[in-house]
Amino acid sequence: MRVERQERINLNPQWQRGPAWKTPRQVLLIDSILRGMDIPKVYLRARAGDVVYSHDAVDGQQRLRAIWQFRRGDLKLDYFEPLPDIGGHPIAGLTYAQLHVDLRKRFDDFQVSERAYRTKVDDDVSVLTYKDEGELQRRLFNHEFFILKAHGDAQRAGNGIILTERDYREILYRQRAYQHLLTAMFSMFSVVFIGASMNDSEMRLLLNYIADAFPQDSGPNHYAVVVQEEITSVEQERWFKDLKVQLIPVSKADHYAELTEFLITLKAATV
Protein backbone atom coordinates (compact mmCIF):
# COMPACT_ATOMS: atom_id res chain seq x y z
CA MET A 1 0.00 0.00 0.00
CA ARG A 2 1.52 3.33 -1.06
CA VAL A 3 1.42 6.03 1.60
CA GLU A 4 0.19 8.68 -0.84
CA ARG A 5 -3.20 7.02 -1.18
CA GLN A 6 -5.59 7.05 1.76
CA GLU A 7 -7.58 4.03 0.74
CA ARG A 8 -11.04 3.25 2.08
CA ILE A 9 -9.71 2.15 5.45
CA ASN A 10 -11.78 2.70 8.58
CA LEU A 11 -9.46 3.87 11.34
CA ASN A 12 -12.27 3.94 13.91
CA PRO A 13 -13.92 0.51 14.17
CA GLN A 14 -15.89 0.20 17.38
CA TRP A 15 -13.28 -1.82 19.24
CA GLN A 16 -10.39 0.56 18.46
CA ARG A 17 -9.18 3.44 20.57
CA GLY A 18 -8.93 6.83 18.91
CA PRO A 19 -5.79 8.89 18.20
CA ALA A 20 -3.22 8.17 20.90
CA TRP A 21 0.25 8.94 19.59
CA LYS A 22 1.88 12.20 20.64
CA THR A 23 3.62 14.34 18.02
CA PRO A 24 7.22 13.19 18.80
CA ARG A 25 6.29 9.56 18.16
CA GLN A 26 4.57 10.49 14.90
CA VAL A 27 7.61 12.50 13.82
CA LEU A 28 9.97 9.60 14.46
CA LEU A 29 7.81 7.34 12.29
CA ILE A 30 7.90 9.82 9.39
CA ASP A 31 11.65 10.24 9.87
CA SER A 32 12.09 6.47 9.61
CA ILE A 33 10.09 6.38 6.36
CA LEU A 34 12.09 9.25 4.84
CA ARG A 35 15.32 7.42 5.69
CA GLY A 36 14.09 4.27 3.98
CA MET A 37 13.77 2.22 7.15
CA ASP A 38 11.21 -0.55 7.59
CA ILE A 39 8.17 -0.01 9.80
CA PRO A 40 5.92 -2.69 11.31
CA LYS A 41 3.28 -4.31 9.14
CA VAL A 42 -0.30 -3.01 9.14
CA TYR A 43 -3.12 -5.52 9.62
CA LEU A 44 -6.50 -4.89 7.98
CA ARG A 45 -9.86 -6.67 8.13
CA ALA A 46 -11.94 -6.77 4.96
CA ARG A 47 -15.48 -5.34 5.20
CA ALA A 48 -17.84 -7.25 2.92
CA GLY A 49 -20.52 -5.21 1.15
CA ASP A 50 -19.57 -1.85 2.69
CA VAL A 51 -19.85 1.04 0.23
CA VAL A 52 -17.89 3.47 2.45
CA TYR A 53 -14.95 1.42 3.72
CA SER A 54 -13.21 -1.59 2.22
CA HIS A 55 -11.21 -2.47 5.37
CA ASP A 56 -11.00 -1.90 9.13
CA ALA A 57 -7.61 -1.12 10.64
CA VAL A 58 -6.99 -3.94 13.14
CA ASP A 59 -3.37 -3.15 13.98
CA GLY A 60 -1.42 -0.12 12.80
CA GLN A 61 -4.06 2.60 12.86
CA GLN A 62 -1.78 4.97 14.80
CA ARG A 63 0.89 4.59 12.11
CA LEU A 64 -1.64 5.19 9.33
CA ARG A 65 -2.97 8.29 11.11
CA ALA A 66 0.54 9.74 11.38
CA ILE A 67 1.36 8.97 7.73
CA TRP A 68 -1.81 10.50 6.34
CA GLN A 69 -1.66 13.46 8.70
CA PHE A 70 1.84 14.26 7.44
CA ARG A 71 0.80 13.74 3.81
CA ARG A 72 -2.07 16.24 4.27
CA GLY A 73 0.31 18.83 5.68
CA ASP A 74 -1.10 18.66 9.21
CA LEU A 75 2.14 17.47 10.85
CA LYS A 76 5.49 19.27 11.08
CA LEU A 77 8.70 17.37 11.69
CA ASP A 78 9.36 19.10 15.02
CA TYR A 79 11.28 17.01 17.54
CA PHE A 80 13.04 17.66 20.86
CA GLU A 81 16.28 18.05 18.91
CA PRO A 82 16.46 19.08 15.22
CA LEU A 83 16.34 16.03 12.99
CA PRO A 84 19.48 15.48 10.89
CA ASP A 85 19.39 16.26 7.18
CA ILE A 86 18.79 13.44 4.71
CA GLY A 87 21.06 13.38 1.67
CA GLY A 88 21.92 17.03 2.25
CA HIS A 89 18.25 18.04 2.39
CA PRO A 90 16.81 19.53 5.62
CA ILE A 91 13.70 18.01 7.20
CA ALA A 92 13.62 19.52 10.71
CA GLY A 93 10.45 21.54 11.30
CA LEU A 94 9.17 21.03 7.76
CA THR A 95 5.81 19.84 6.47
CA TYR A 96 5.37 17.45 3.56
CA ALA A 97 5.00 20.29 1.03
CA GLN A 98 8.22 21.94 2.27
CA LEU A 99 10.38 18.87 1.71
CA HIS A 100 12.76 18.61 -1.22
CA VAL A 101 11.06 17.00 -4.21
CA ASP A 102 13.30 13.91 -3.91
CA LEU A 103 12.16 13.34 -0.31
CA ARG A 104 8.50 13.84 -1.21
CA LYS A 105 8.87 11.22 -3.92
CA ARG A 106 10.61 8.85 -1.51
CA PHE A 107 7.77 9.29 0.96
CA ASP A 108 5.05 8.79 -1.68
CA ASP A 109 6.77 5.70 -3.08
CA PHE A 110 7.19 4.09 0.34
CA GLN A 111 5.27 0.82 0.53
CA VAL A 112 3.47 0.19 3.82
CA SER A 113 3.60 -3.56 4.36
CA GLU A 114 0.09 -4.82 4.98
CA ARG A 115 -1.82 -8.01 5.56
CA ALA A 116 -5.56 -8.13 5.00
CA TYR A 117 -7.84 -10.93 6.09
CA ARG A 118 -11.50 -11.75 5.92
CA THR A 119 -13.65 -12.80 8.83
CA LYS A 120 -17.06 -14.34 9.31
CA VAL A 121 -17.70 -12.12 12.31
CA ASP A 122 -20.43 -9.54 11.67
CA ASP A 123 -19.38 -5.90 11.62
CA ASP A 124 -21.90 -5.33 14.42
CA VAL A 125 -19.63 -6.72 17.13
CA SER A 126 -20.92 -6.24 20.66
CA VAL A 127 -18.54 -4.20 22.80
CA LEU A 128 -19.26 -4.83 26.48
CA THR A 129 -17.95 -3.51 29.78
CA TYR A 130 -18.08 -4.66 33.38
CA LYS A 131 -21.53 -3.02 33.63
CA ASP A 132 -23.06 -5.32 31.00
CA GLU A 133 -23.22 -8.44 33.16
CA GLY A 134 -26.46 -9.76 31.63
CA GLU A 135 -25.41 -9.50 27.98
CA LEU A 136 -21.92 -10.70 28.85
CA GLN A 137 -23.37 -13.79 30.50
CA ARG A 138 -25.67 -14.51 27.55
CA ARG A 139 -22.92 -14.23 24.96
CA LEU A 140 -20.42 -16.15 27.05
CA PHE A 141 -22.63 -19.19 27.56
CA ASN A 142 -23.92 -19.09 23.95
CA HIS A 143 -20.32 -18.98 22.70
CA GLU A 144 -21.01 -15.74 20.81
CA PHE A 145 -18.23 -13.34 19.90
CA PHE A 146 -17.84 -10.14 21.90
CA ILE A 147 -15.21 -7.62 22.94
CA LEU A 148 -14.88 -6.95 26.67
CA LYS A 149 -13.46 -3.59 27.70
CA ALA A 150 -12.62 -4.53 31.26
CA HIS A 151 -11.62 -0.95 32.12
CA GLY A 152 -14.85 0.60 30.85
CA ASP A 153 -15.57 2.52 27.66
CA ALA A 154 -14.81 6.24 27.45
CA GLN A 155 -17.19 6.58 24.50
CA ARG A 156 -20.21 5.46 26.51
CA ALA A 157 -21.83 8.02 28.77
CA GLY A 158 -22.05 7.02 32.41
CA ASN A 159 -19.66 4.09 31.95
CA GLY A 160 -17.09 4.60 34.68
CA ILE A 161 -13.47 4.20 33.59
CA ILE A 162 -11.20 2.03 35.73
CA LEU A 163 -8.01 4.04 36.26
CA THR A 164 -6.41 2.77 39.46
CA GLU A 165 -5.75 -0.48 41.26
CA ARG A 166 -8.28 0.63 43.87
CA ASP A 167 -10.94 0.99 41.15
CA TYR A 168 -10.11 -2.47 39.87
CA ARG A 169 -10.41 -3.95 43.35
CA GLU A 170 -13.85 -2.35 43.62
CA ILE A 171 -15.24 -4.14 40.56
CA LEU A 172 -13.48 -7.40 41.35
CA TYR A 173 -14.64 -7.68 44.94
CA ARG A 174 -17.81 -5.53 45.08
CA GLN A 175 -19.62 -6.36 41.84
CA ARG A 176 -20.51 -9.97 42.45
CA ALA A 177 -22.11 -10.69 39.07
CA TYR A 178 -19.05 -9.46 37.17
CA GLN A 179 -16.83 -11.38 39.58
CA HIS A 180 -18.68 -14.63 38.90
CA LEU A 181 -18.53 -14.09 35.13
CA LEU A 182 -14.77 -13.57 35.21
CA THR A 183 -14.45 -16.71 37.28
CA ALA A 184 -16.56 -18.61 34.75
CA MET A 185 -14.46 -17.35 31.84
CA PHE A 186 -11.22 -18.49 33.43
CA SER A 187 -12.63 -21.79 34.63
CA MET A 188 -14.34 -22.77 31.35
CA PHE A 189 -11.79 -21.59 28.81
CA SER A 190 -8.05 -21.32 28.33
CA VAL A 191 -7.21 -17.63 28.03
CA VAL A 192 -4.40 -16.39 25.79
CA PHE A 193 -2.92 -12.99 26.73
CA ILE A 194 -1.45 -11.08 23.78
CA GLY A 195 -0.24 -7.50 23.96
CA ALA A 196 -0.87 -7.26 27.72
CA SER A 197 1.79 -6.34 30.24
CA MET A 198 2.08 -9.27 32.60
CA ASN A 199 3.73 -6.97 35.14
CA ASP A 200 0.78 -4.57 35.19
CA SER A 201 -0.51 -4.30 38.77
CA GLU A 202 -4.15 -4.67 37.68
CA MET A 203 -3.35 -7.73 35.58
CA ARG A 204 -1.57 -9.32 38.52
CA LEU A 205 -4.53 -8.48 40.76
CA LEU A 206 -6.89 -10.29 38.39
CA LEU A 207 -4.64 -13.32 37.97
CA ASN A 208 -4.05 -13.61 41.70
CA TYR A 209 -7.80 -13.44 42.29
CA ILE A 210 -8.39 -16.25 39.77
CA ALA A 211 -5.56 -18.33 41.23
CA ASP A 212 -6.98 -17.93 44.74
CA ALA A 213 -10.47 -18.92 43.55
CA PHE A 214 -9.42 -22.37 42.32
CA PRO A 215 -7.33 -25.21 43.69
CA GLN A 216 -3.92 -25.45 42.00
CA ASP A 217 -4.80 -28.69 40.22
CA SER A 218 -8.19 -27.57 38.83
CA GLY A 219 -9.29 -25.52 35.84
CA PRO A 220 -7.59 -25.02 32.49
CA ASN A 221 -4.12 -23.64 31.93
CA HIS A 222 -3.74 -20.14 30.54
CA TYR A 223 -1.11 -18.70 28.23
CA ALA A 224 0.66 -15.39 27.72
CA VAL A 225 2.78 -14.32 24.76
CA VAL A 226 5.81 -12.41 26.07
CA VAL A 227 9.03 -11.00 24.64
CA GLN A 228 11.68 -13.69 24.76
CA GLU A 229 14.49 -11.24 25.45
CA GLU A 230 12.70 -9.87 28.53
CA ILE A 231 11.83 -13.07 30.41
CA THR A 232 13.93 -15.58 32.36
CA SER A 233 13.44 -19.30 32.88
CA VAL A 234 12.85 -18.67 36.58
CA GLU A 235 10.04 -16.22 35.80
CA GLN A 236 8.49 -18.72 33.40
CA GLU A 237 8.48 -21.35 36.10
CA ARG A 238 6.97 -19.03 38.73
CA TRP A 239 4.21 -17.79 36.43
CA PHE A 240 3.09 -21.33 35.75
CA LYS A 241 3.48 -22.60 39.29
CA ASP A 242 1.82 -19.63 41.00
CA LEU A 243 -0.80 -18.54 38.46
CA LYS A 244 -1.17 -21.42 35.98
CA VAL A 245 -0.06 -19.13 33.17
CA GLN A 246 2.35 -20.70 30.70
CA LEU A 247 4.55 -18.05 29.10
CA ILE A 248 5.12 -18.35 25.34
CA PRO A 249 8.32 -16.48 24.41
CA VAL A 250 8.48 -14.77 21.01
CA SER A 251 11.55 -13.00 19.67
CA LYS A 252 11.69 -9.32 18.73
CA ALA A 253 13.44 -10.36 15.52
CA ASP A 254 11.89 -9.39 12.19
CA HIS A 255 9.16 -7.28 13.81
CA TYR A 256 7.92 -10.16 16.00
CA ALA A 257 7.46 -12.51 13.03
CA GLU A 258 7.04 -15.42 15.44
CA LEU A 259 3.93 -13.76 16.87
CA THR A 260 2.27 -13.76 13.45
CA GLU A 261 3.13 -17.44 13.03
CA PHE A 262 1.70 -18.18 16.47
CA LEU A 263 -1.59 -16.43 15.71
CA ILE A 264 -1.96 -18.24 12.38
CA THR A 265 -1.31 -21.57 14.08
CA LEU A 266 -3.73 -20.71 16.89
CA LYS A 267 -6.47 -19.80 14.42
CA ALA A 268 -5.96 -23.03 12.45
CA ALA A 269 -6.19 -25.05 15.67
CA THR A 270 -9.47 -23.45 16.74
CA VAL A 271 -11.39 -23.53 13.47
C-alpha positions, -999 to +999 in steps of 0.1 A: +000+000+000+015+033-011+014+060+016+002+087-008-032+070-012-056+071+018-076+040+007-110+032+021-097+022+054-118+027+086-095+039+113-123+039+139-139+005+142-159+002+174-133-018+192-104+006+185-092+034+206-089+068+189-058+089+182-032+082+209+003+089+196+019+122+206+036+143+180+072+132+188+063+096+182+046+105+149+076+125+138+100+096+145+078+073+123+079+098+094+117+102+099+121+065+096+101+064+064+121+093+048+153+074+057+141+043+040+138+022+072+112-006+076+082+000+098+059-027+113+033-043+091-003-030+091-031-055+096-065-049+080-099-067+081-119-068+050-155-053+052-178-072+029-205-052+011-196-018+027-199+010+002-179+035+024-149+014+037-132-016+022-112-025+054-110-019+091-076-011+106-070-039+131-034-032+140-014-001+128-041+026+129-018+050+148+009+046+121-016+052+093-030+083+111+005+097+114+014+090+077-018+105+063-017+135+087+018+143+074+008+137+038-021+162+043+003+188+057-011+187+092+021+175+108+055+193+111+087+174+117+094+191+150+113+170+175+130+177+209+163+181+189+165+191+152+163+160+130+195+155+109+194+163+072+188+134+047+211+134+017+219+170+023+182+180+024+168+195+056+137+180+072+136+195+107+105+215+113+092+210+078+058+198+065+054+175+036+050+203+010+082+219+023+104+189+017+128+186-012+111+170-042+133+139-039+122+133-003+085+138-012+089+112-039+106+088-015+078+093+010+050+088-017+068+057-031+072+041+003+053+008+005+035+002+038+036-036+044+001-048+050-018-080+056-056-081+050-078-109+061-115-117+059-137-128+088-171-143+093-177-121+123-204-095+117-194-059+116-219-053+144-196-067+171-209-062+207-185-042+228-193-048+265-179-035+298-181-047+334-215-030+336-231-053+310-232-084+332-265-098+316-254-095+280-219-107+289-234-138+305-257-145+276-229-142+250-204-161+271-226-192+276-239-191+240-203-190+227-210-157+208-182-133+199-178-101+219-152-076+229-149-070+267-135-036+277-126-045+313-116-009+321-148+006+308-156+025+277-148+062+275-172+066+245-202+055+265-218+080+288-221+070+324-197+041+319-171+046+347-135+042+336-112+020+357-080+040+363-064+028+395-057-005+413-083+006+439-109+010+412-101-025+399-104-039+434-138-024+436-152-041+406-135-074+413-146-077+449-178-055+451-196-064+418-205-100+425-221-107+391-190-095+372-168-114+396-187-146+389-185-141+351-148-136+352-144-167+373-166-186+348-145-174+318-112-185+334-126-218+346-143-228+314-118-216+288-081-213+283-072-176+280-044-164+258-029-130+267-015-111+238-002-075+240-009-073+277+018-063+302+021-093+326+037-070+351+008-046+352-005-043+388-041-047+377-034-077+356-016-093+385-045-085+408-069-103+384-046-133+380-041-136+417-078-134+423-084-162+398-056-183+412-070-179+447-105-189+436-094-224+423-073-252+437-039-255+420-048-287+402-082-276+388-093-255+358-076-250+325-041-236+319-037-201+305-011-187+282+007-154+277+028-143+248+058-124+261+090-110+246+117-137+248+145-112+254+127-099+285+118-131+304+139-156+324+134-193+329+129-187+366+100-162+358+085-187+334+085-214+361+070-190+387+042-178+364+031-213+357+035-226+393+018-196+410-008-185+385-012-214+360-001-191+332+024-207+307+045-181+291+051-184+253+083-165+244+085-148+210+115-130+197+117-093+187+134-104+155+119-094+122+092-073+138+079-102+160+075-125+130+070-154+154+039-138+169+023-138+134+031-174+130+017-182+165-016-164+157-020-182+124-013-216+141-037-207+169-065-198+144-060-230+125-062-250+157-095-234+167-114-235+135 
